[in-house]
Amino acid sequence: MNRPFTRFLIRWLVSSLGLWIAAGLLSNSISYGGSIGVIIIAGLILAIINIFIKPIVVILSLPAIFLTLGLFMVVVNGFMVFLASKLYGSLEVTNFWAAILAGMVIGLVNYLVTAILEERRT
């Protein structure tokens, strides 16, 4: 898992899986037209956003992150999901609160997958 391309593919897979689960849980707020292709492309866009844009947003929001003891990262993750929905019109997120909840679901899925992969490595 140390190779960059493999890490990117895992990040893409986890983003897509998290979006799919979030869309299932928040079906009134997140719509993808029932197409798995939309979820895969949206996961790719979200993975790219998390690689290039998220570090900049995190650095700019460090005071808020420190002040809230890291809880502001939930808002940052929600903003990344909302940005992905704006860049890819087939993924529809109705409001920012739905994006924050989706970001929380994606973060939980990411945590679980990472824990499973780390346990297998040892």
N, C-alpha and C positions, 0 to 999 in steps of 0.2 A: 504494500500500500504506500510505499515511499515514492513510487513513480508519479510524476505530476499528472500524466494523462489518466492513469488509473484512479487517482484521487478525484480528478474532475468528473470522471464517469460515475463514481460513487456519489459525489455531490449532486450530480444531475439526477440520478436514480432516486436519491433520498428526497430531493426537492419535488420531483414528480409524484412520488408516493405520498409525501406530506400534503401536496395540493389536492390529490385525489381523495385522501381521507378528510381533509378540511372541507372540500366541496360536498362530500357525503354528509358530514355532520352539520354543515351550514348551508343546506340546499336552498334555503330561502334567500340567502345573501350572496352565494357564489354559484355562478352558472358557467358551464363549459360546453353546453350543447350535447352532452352525452357522448362525446367523441374522445376516445383515449388519446388520439393524435393531438388534440388541443392540450391535454394534460402534459403530454411528453414535450411538446414545443414550449409550453409555459414553464415547465420545469427547467428546460434548457435556458430560457431567458432569465429565470430567477437565479439559476446557478451562475450565469455570467454577471448579473447584477451584483450578486453576493461576492464575486471575486473582485470586480473593478470599482463599483460605486459604494458598497457598504463600508469598506475601510475608511474612505474619505468622510462619509457621514458619521461614522463612529468617532473619528478624530475631532470633527467639528462639534460633536455633541458631548465630548468628554466631561465638561463641567456638569451637565445635567445627569450624566451617567454616575459620576462620583457623588453628586448631591443626593441622588435617589438610591445609592448603594447598588447600582446595576439594574434597577427596575426599568429605567428608561430604555434599555435594550429591547424590551417588549415593543415599545413604540417604534424603534428603529427597524425591527423585524417586520412589523406591520407596514411601515412605510415602504419597505422593499417589495412586499407582496402587492401593495397598492400601485407602486411604480410599474411592476411587471404587468399588472392588469391594464394599465394605461398604455404601455408599449405594445401589448398584444391584445387587440380588441376582442378576440374570440373568448378570452377569459374575462368574465364580467364579475367584478366585485362591487356590490351596491354602495357600500360606504366604508369609511376609514375604520370604524369599529369592527366590521366584518374582517377587514384586512388584518387588524391586530389579533383577532381570535385565530385567523388562519395562520398568522406568523407564530402564534403560540403552539398550535398543532404541529406545524412543520418543525419547530424547535424541539418538541417532544419526540417526534419521529426521528429526527437527527440524533438526539441523545440516545435513544434506544438502539438504533442501528450502530452507532459508534461504540456503545457498550458491548454489543454482541460481537462486533469485529475485533475489538480489543481483547475480549475474553478468548476468542479463537486463536489469537496470535500468541498467547502465553501458554 
